[in-house]
Amino acid sequence: MHTSITSPAIESRLQFEGGTLQFWARFPVQIRTASETDEELTEALLQLLEGNPEIKEAVTSLPLLQPSVKG
């Protein structure tokens, strides 16, 4: 059987909803390491927010981080 399957890719969207700007990103991970990957990315984002004065000034509150699994 010859079939081509599209490789998983990062998906992202920026949208304005309910008076707030929202950005979400989905990225392929191995399901058995998904929680560790989520933790690493969350930590990296928080470090970016804390360590960059321009970003820190532009963000009025901590972002809401929600992991999701798309099956």
N, CA, C and O of each residue as an XYZ file, in Angstrom:
284
protein
N       0.838     -1.164      0.000
C       0.000      0.000      0.000
C       0.890      1.237      0.000
O       1.786      1.363      0.835
N       0.648      2.130     -0.919
C       1.412      3.366     -1.020
C       0.512      4.535     -0.647
O      -0.417      4.888     -1.373
N       0.811      5.118      0.494
C       0.022      6.239      0.983
C       0.961      7.292      1.541
O       1.956      6.972      2.191
N       0.643      8.524      1.288
C       1.445      9.583      1.885
C       0.671     10.174      3.057
O      -0.538     10.392      2.984
N       1.390     10.424      4.120
C       0.802     11.013      5.318
C       1.530     12.320      5.581
O       2.759     12.374      5.571
N       0.765     13.360      5.812
C       1.349     14.649      6.105
C       1.984     14.611      7.490
O       1.372     14.144      8.451
N       3.196     15.099      7.582
C       3.887     15.153      8.868
C       3.185     16.140      9.790
O       2.661     17.156      9.332
N       3.171     15.847     11.086
C       2.599     16.815     12.030
C       3.370     18.118     11.977
O       4.578     18.127     11.741
N       2.673     19.208     12.195
C       3.309     20.522     12.137
C       2.753     21.414     13.240
O       1.688     21.148     13.797
N       3.480     22.460     13.539
C       3.020     23.430     14.527
C       1.872     24.229     13.927
O       1.935     24.663     12.777
N       0.826     24.417     14.719
C      -0.310     25.250     14.332
C      -0.388     26.395     15.327
O      -0.199     26.182     16.525
N      -0.661     27.600     14.857
C      -0.831     28.721     15.774
C      -1.897     29.660     15.242
O      -2.146     29.746     14.040
N      -2.521     30.364     16.185
C      -3.544     31.342     15.822
C      -3.466     32.515     16.781
O      -3.186     32.351     17.968
N      -3.716     33.689     16.250
C      -3.818     34.900     17.042
C      -5.215     35.443     16.798
O      -5.620     35.646     15.653
N      -5.952     35.676     17.880
C      -7.325     36.138     17.710
C      -7.697     37.118     18.820
O      -7.118     37.094     19.906
N      -8.652     37.961     18.537
C      -9.170     38.916     19.505
C     -10.537     38.422     19.927
O     -11.448     38.321     19.105
N     -10.685     38.109     21.218
C     -11.945     37.555     21.699
C     -12.242     38.084     23.092
O     -11.378     38.072     23.969
N     -13.454     38.544     23.286
C     -13.874     39.016     24.600
C     -13.025     40.160     25.137
O     -12.819     40.261     26.347
N     -12.536     41.014     24.261
C     -11.732     42.143     24.679
C     -10.282     41.817     24.969
O      -9.534     42.681     25.426
N      -9.873     40.590     24.713
C      -8.480     40.213     24.958
C      -7.869     39.616     23.698
O      -8.557     39.034     22.860
N      -6.582     39.777     23.596
C      -5.830     39.182     22.509
C      -5.395     37.792     22.949
O      -4.790     37.636     24.009
N      -5.698     36.793     22.147
C      -5.360     35.416     22.489
C      -4.442     34.827     21.428
O      -4.636     35.037     20.231
N      -3.448     34.095     21.884
C      -2.556     33.364     20.999
C      -2.523     31.933     21.484
O      -2.317     31.675     22.670
N      -2.722     31.011     20.578
C      -2.577     29.605     20.959
C      -1.718     28.902     19.933
O      -1.699     29.237     18.748
N      -1.024     27.933     20.433
C      -0.143     27.146     19.571
C      -0.301     25.679     19.919
O      -0.357     25.307     21.091
N      -0.369     24.872     18.915
C      -0.380     23.413     19.082
C       0.828     22.877     18.345
O       1.153     23.323     17.245
N       1.478     21.928     18.956
C       2.676     21.382     18.347
C       2.717     19.892     18.606
O       2.237     19.418     19.636
N       3.287     19.159     17.678
C       3.327     17.702     17.841
C       4.353     17.297     18.897
O       5.483     17.787     18.910
N       3.940     16.405     19.769
C       4.836     15.826     20.772
C       4.504     14.341     20.896
O       3.425     13.894     20.506
N       5.421     13.616     21.429
C       5.127     12.215     21.715
C       4.252     12.187     22.955
O       4.574     12.820     23.960
N       3.165     11.467     22.891
C       2.176     11.489     23.964
C       2.782     11.069     25.300
O       2.358     11.564     26.344
N       3.745     10.184     25.292
C       4.323      9.724     26.557
C       5.195     10.789     27.220
O       5.497     10.680     28.408
N       5.607     11.820     26.467
C       6.406     12.899     27.055
C       5.682     14.248     26.990
O       6.297     15.297     27.183
N       4.395     14.215     26.722
C       3.640     15.455     26.542
C       3.661     16.328     27.792
O       3.818     17.544     27.679
N       3.510     15.752     28.965
C       3.473     16.572     30.179
C       4.825     17.222     30.455
O       4.878     18.369     30.900
N       5.917     16.505     30.197
C       7.244     17.081     30.393
C       7.491     18.214     29.395
O       8.048     19.252     29.752
N       7.076     18.011     28.150
C       7.229     19.043     27.125
C       6.406     20.273     27.488
O       6.874     21.403     27.345
N       5.189     20.054     27.954
C       4.328     21.152     28.378
C       4.984     21.943     29.508
O       4.975     23.174     29.491
N       5.545     21.251     30.474
C       6.211     21.912     31.599
C       7.412     22.739     31.130
O       7.605     23.866     31.586
N       8.206     22.190     30.234
C       9.375     22.902     29.714
C       8.968     24.162     28.955
O       9.575     25.218     29.132
N       7.955     24.054     28.122
C       7.505     25.216     27.356
C       6.882     26.275     28.256
O       7.087     27.469     28.037
N       6.137     25.860     29.249
C       5.543     26.797     30.199
C       6.638     27.552     30.938
O       6.575     28.774     31.071
N       7.636     26.830     31.417
C       8.757     27.459     32.126
C       9.504     28.435     31.220
O       9.869     29.526     31.658
N       9.732     28.059     29.977
C      10.429     28.938     29.028
C       9.616     30.213     28.772
O      10.186     31.301     28.692
N       8.309     30.086     28.644
C       7.458     31.254     28.421
C       7.487     32.179     29.626
O       7.606     33.394     29.467
N       7.380     31.630     30.819
C       7.409     32.450     32.026
C       8.766     33.145     32.197
O       8.821     34.295     32.633
N       9.846     32.462     31.860
C      11.167     33.078     31.925
C      11.291     34.214     30.912
O      11.891     35.248     31.208
N      10.727     34.025     29.721
C      10.729     35.079     28.705
C       9.978     36.303     29.206
O      10.453     37.430     29.065
N       8.799     36.079     29.794
C       8.007     37.190     30.306
C       8.743     37.918     31.427
O       8.709     39.147     31.493
N       9.394     37.186     32.292
C      10.087     37.784     33.429
C      11.395     38.458     33.015
O      11.762     39.490     33.576
N      12.089     37.893     32.055
C      13.415     38.370     31.705
C      13.483     39.447     30.643
O      14.548     40.024     30.423
N      12.378     39.730     29.981
C      12.377     40.716     28.913
C      11.522     41.911     29.337
O      10.296     41.805     29.363
N      12.147     43.049     29.670
C      11.391     44.209     30.164
C      10.314     44.703     29.199
O       9.240     45.118     29.636
N      10.586     44.663     27.900
C       9.591     45.149     26.931
C       8.354     44.258     26.924
O       7.226     44.752     26.889
N       8.566     42.955     26.957
C       7.426     42.034     26.980
C       6.714     42.135     28.321
O       5.484     42.154     28.374
N       7.479     42.199     29.398
C       6.888     42.287     30.736
C       6.002     43.524     30.861
O       4.935     43.464     31.472
N       6.435     44.631     30.291
C       5.652     45.867     30.339
C       4.376     45.764     29.502
O       3.345     46.330     29.866
N       4.446     45.050     28.396
C       3.297     44.942     27.492
C       2.225     43.984     28.009
O       1.056     44.101     27.642
N       2.621     43.043     28.856
C       1.676     42.049     29.373
C       1.195     42.508     30.741
O       1.990     42.663     31.668
N      -0.115     42.726     30.861
C      -0.651     43.267     32.113
C      -0.911     42.210     33.177
O      -1.016     42.536     34.359
N      -1.014     40.965     32.779
C      -1.224     39.889     33.750
C      -0.599     38.614     33.195
O      -0.310     38.517     32.002
N      -0.396     37.642     34.078
C       0.155     36.374     33.622
C      -0.785     35.713     32.617
O      -2.004     35.786     32.776
N      -0.250     35.083     31.608
C      -1.112     34.425     30.625
C      -1.777     33.195     31.211
O      -1.265     32.582     32.148
N      -2.905     32.847     30.659
C      -3.584     31.612     31.018
C      -3.015     30.524     30.118
O      -3.191     30.566     28.900
N      -2.345     29.567     30.705
C      -1.715     28.483     29.942
C      -2.548     27.229     30.117
O      -2.772     26.772     31.238
N      -3.003     26.678     29.012
C      -3.842     25.493     29.051
C      -3.297     24.436     28.099
O      -3.250     24.660     26.889
N      -2.894     23.311     28.620
C      -2.487     22.226     27.723
C      -3.728     21.626     27.067
O      -4.813     21.612     27.648
N      -3.546     21.145     25.876
C      -4.652     20.451     25.204
C      -4.088     19.320     24.384
O      -2.966     19.388     23.882
N      -4.873     18.294     24.258
C      -4.482     17.154     23.448
C      -5.482     17.051     22.322
O      -6.690     16.974     22.546
N      -4.968     17.052     21.114
C      -5.818     16.928     19.938
C      -5.624     15.517     19.399
O      -4.525     15.135     18.997
N      -6.684     14.770     19.398
C      -6.552     13.373     19.020
C      -7.066     13.020     17.688
O      -6.994     11.858     17.288
